[in-house]
C-alpha cells in the first residue's frame, strides 16, 4: 500500500474517485498476463452467476408452484446453492482481479 501512496500520492476515499483512479491504473496494466487471466476469470464467474440466477428464477421458482413435490423443493435448493456458490466465486475472482492490477502497479 505504501508503494501505491508513493506513486500516486494521497489515495481517494470516495468510491467514485477510487473507481476512476483504479481504472486509470488498470488501463496501464491490462495487457499483463496475470491481469488478463484474472479479468477473464472474473468475467466468467460473473456470467455464471447471472446464468445461475436466471435458471433459478425461470426454472426453480415455477417448479415450486407447479406441483407439490418434495423434489421441487430439493431442486430449488440445489439451484440456490449453485447460485450462492457462483456468486461467491465471482466475488473472489473480482477481488483477485483488483489485487493483481494494484500489485502490478506497486511493482513499478
Buried (B, 14 or more C-beta within 10 A) or exposed (E): EEEBEEEBEEEBEEEEEEEEBBEEBBEEBEEBEBBBBBBEBBBBBBEBBBEBBEEBEEEBEEBEEEEEEEEBEEBBEEBBEBBEEBBEBBBEBBEBBBEBBBBBBBEE
